[in-house]
Amino acid sequence: MNTSVKDLIRSRRSVRTFGGAPLRSEDRQKLDAFLKTVDNPFHIPIEFRVLEAKEYGLSSSVIIGADTYVAAKVSRVPQSEIACGYSFEKFCLFAESVGIGTVMLAATISRSAFEKAMDVRDTEVMPVASPIGYPAKKQSVREKLMRKGIRADERLPFDTLFFENSFAQSLSPERAGIFRDALEMTRLAPSAGNRQPWRAVVCGDRVHFYEKKTKAMQNNPLGDIQKVDIGIALAHFDLALKEAGAIGRFAAEDPGLGTDDQTEYIVTYEGDR
Ligand SMILES: Cc1cc2nc3c(=O)[nH]c(=O)nc-3n(C[C@H](O)[C@H](O)[C@H](O)COP(=O)(O)O)c2cc1C
């Protein structure tokens, strides 16, 4: 990617209204090549496929002007949704760098047609798919209303999402030290319904990540879609740190901090001293 990850994160918006032009072959080649390399720090393989809507009868009630989709499937293993969110977001940011619009769709797709096109087996799940195409100059009225309804251009404040040493102490950007920019990038992540379920507690050179669950989004037979959101947020955090030259890793090391019933520990980032 030539543009910085931070600039791509800042400029990316979900695109639901496309101009209708087919993908140029050089752009399609770039996407295909990138999809072959997309990895995640959880080492869980994600299978991506580029699908033509007409060939498989795919549709989405919110999409206008795109005939090509990317979908991802993964084996139902622990952390699979997180890994899928991470890898899918890495792809979306790459697409942004070549001027191609995306929007992750979990609910508003013809799911059975997508799952058939992806050959999803009982042991697998296909959490999200996204159209790929060139954004239209203007959003449809429906898209505008939808964005307004879920306040898609807004994010929760830094000190509501991030904490210091325990959930009792909010973290200000000024006190976030080496993690300041990466947490700001985490804050800007997209999420289902723009619910922003990520929370993080900074303890020295460790950052403990949590999922603050939205009740209405749990008990989904597909699995926990908010874990895809967490994977996206972790991608923003990790890619921003990597770009800044930081070295670290993710590991499951629950520090046992007190949380409310809706908040689940996910993973810890350990920076090298
Ligand atoms: C896991 C996930 C699932 C989503 N599912 C849908 C969906 O079914 N339909 C839709 O229109 N948008 C969907 N979105 C897009 C979100 O509404 C959007 O990311 C959010 O409102 C923030 O807006 P932004 O992406 O423009 O920053 C989904 C996003 C994520 C991350």
PDBQT file of the ligand as one rigid body, heavy atoms in Angstrom, charges set to zero:
ROOT
HETATM    1  C1  LIG A 301     -19.444  -6.955  10.867  1.00  0.00    +0.000 C 
HETATM    2  C2  LIG A 301     -20.217  -5.887  10.138  1.00  0.00    +0.000 A 
HETATM    3  C3  LIG A 301     -21.470  -6.161   9.634  1.00  0.00    +0.000 A 
HETATM    4  C4  LIG A 301     -22.193  -5.184   8.928  1.00  0.00    +0.000 A 
HETATM    5  N1  LIG A 301     -23.411  -5.509   8.385  1.00  0.00    +0.000 NA
HETATM    6  C5  LIG A 301     -24.072  -4.586   7.642  1.00  0.00    +0.000 A 
HETATM    7  C6  LIG A 301     -25.295  -4.938   6.988  1.00  0.00    +0.000 A 
HETATM    8  O1  LIG A 301     -25.796  -6.062   7.101  1.00  0.00    +0.000 OA
HETATM    9  N2  LIG A 301     -25.888  -3.978   6.227  1.00  0.00    +0.000 N 
HETATM   10  C7  LIG A 301     -25.373  -2.721   6.066  1.00  0.00    +0.000 A 
HETATM   11  O2  LIG A 301     -25.949  -1.922   5.343  1.00  0.00    +0.000 OA
HETATM   12  N3  LIG A 301     -24.203  -2.367   6.682  1.00  0.00    +0.000 NA
HETATM   13  C8  LIG A 301     -23.549  -3.255   7.457  1.00  0.00    +0.000 A 
HETATM   14  N4  LIG A 301     -22.355  -2.925   8.053  1.00  0.00    +0.000 N 
HETATM   15  C9  LIG A 301     -21.776  -1.568   7.871  1.00  0.00    +0.000 C 
HETATM   16  C10 LIG A 301     -21.918  -0.694   9.126  1.00  0.00    +0.000 C 
HETATM   17  O3  LIG A 301     -23.230  -0.234   9.248  1.00  0.00    +0.000 OA
HETATM   18  C11 LIG A 301     -20.916   0.469   9.042  1.00  0.00    +0.000 C 
HETATM   19  O4  LIG A 301     -19.609  -0.038   9.026  1.00  0.00    +0.000 OA
HETATM   20  C12 LIG A 301     -21.048   1.436  10.207  1.00  0.00    +0.000 C 
HETATM   21  O5  LIG A 301     -22.302   2.060  10.198  1.00  0.00    +0.000 OA
HETATM   22  C13 LIG A 301     -19.963   2.530  10.203  1.00  0.00    +0.000 C 
HETATM   23  O6  LIG A 301     -19.961   3.253   8.997  1.00  0.00    +0.000 OA
HETATM   24  P1  LIG A 301     -18.654   3.343   8.097  1.00  0.00    +0.000 P 
HETATM   25  O7  LIG A 301     -18.275   1.934   7.716  1.00  0.00    +0.000 OA
HETATM   26  O8  LIG A 301     -19.040   4.172   6.921  1.00  0.00    +0.000 OA
HETATM   27  O9  LIG A 301     -17.574   3.980   8.929  1.00  0.00    +0.000 OA
HETATM   28  C14 LIG A 301     -21.641  -3.886   8.765  1.00  0.00    +0.000 A 
HETATM   29  C15 LIG A 301     -20.370  -3.609   9.284  1.00  0.00    +0.000 A 
HETATM   30  C16 LIG A 301     -19.661  -4.594   9.960  1.00  0.00    +0.000 A 
HETATM   31  C17 LIG A 301     -18.300  -4.264  10.485  1.00  0.00    +0.000 C 
ENDROOT
TORSDOF 0
